[in-house]
């Protein structure tokens, strides 16, 4: 997904136009305009301000949106797995089992791990928080754990799971640097473990800080007669997905040619895993309904990815990346930092991990690789960087999670710095491990 359209018909887009276009998009998002339209308007105005004519502007938008189509196809394929996990109740089963097995004595660890696992198996992080939130409130009320610590446990665990999941953000990072999805999931595993550990540590330290869970915060978990699948059947879909995705990299590591030659793209793996999971849970009759529900859940993400592709096209068609690289070289900072910094800034600008990754890879991937960073290392650093401050108020995640824990805007804002510590830890670990140690070994 590396765009090389700096010049169109002799027109070079000014980096100033690119920055103005991105700023316009952010302002419009903050003003509550639909993010897709905000990103398109920003891309159009930025291109015109940057020196493009009307025809050039259309070409830039088309090139940008075309660059994300590979990601879009994989995200749509992931909808079948997501539908299977969410509609069947498999995600709830996994979360409840983990919490029950670890017990209330390890409440924070169990909540963080539960959210991490169900996010890692393909459930969107906002949905994962919504699933575990009622359990967290119940445990918090019994154990005297504050809402701040509870949401940090859920959000931090979700962030750790999100970087090792077949979710849109991971797909976008892998596609953006032309690396295997399974390889990126493996590379992100160590940063994810550190993220989980820091989540548990920090949440434990602040468990008595902030507002406590009141009786009025408790959520009734009426199943409406819904029968949740047993744990053994609930994990079939994610296990199948993980096994199929890992055959190739494991074969390469072990030097087994038969396994190393087996290569299945996420386009095939995720739907197959979803369907087999539904069959294992006895939901053959619901395959079409669950698949449709999963597709519906992916629609908003796909549209935002297309909007992000448009503005990524604008930035890629400008000389912004050249100016940024020149600034980094002039400052004496290692060029390796361009990868995590781009992920952090773009995700913060859009308050979205997926959109941030799309913008960072579409805008800076060529510059990052030209510095000499290996593609898989770059993908890991950009991806983890996008988890640092993607939970800002102009994004849906902020408000969905606040509602799930019955928190005011002010209470929800108090969690943001602690979430940044979790994302920052994963980014630092990925940068040290892949940007410096392994790249120079």
Secondary structure, DSSP 8 states (H G I E B T S, - for coil): -----SEETTEEB-HHHHHHHHHHHHHHHHTT--HHHHHHHHHHHHHHHTT--HHHHHHHHHHHHHHTHHHHHHHHHHHHHHHHHHHSSHHHHHHHHHHHHH-GGGHHHHHHHHHHHHHHTT--HHHHHHHHHHHHHHHHHHHT-BHHHHHHHHHHHHHHHHTTSSSHHHHHHHHHTT--HHHHHHHHHHHHHHHHHHHHHHHHHTTTSS-B--GGG------TT-----HHHHTHHHHHHHHHHHHHHHHHHHT-HHHHT----HHHHHHHHHHHHHHHTT-GGGHHHHHHHHHHHHHHHHHHHHHHHHHHHHHHHBTHHHHHHHHHHHHT--TTHHHHHHHHHHHHHHT-HHHHHHHHHHHHHHHHHHTT--HHHHHHHHHHHTTSS---TTSHHHHHHHHHTT--HHHHHHHHHHHHHHHHHHHHHHIIIIIIIGGG-
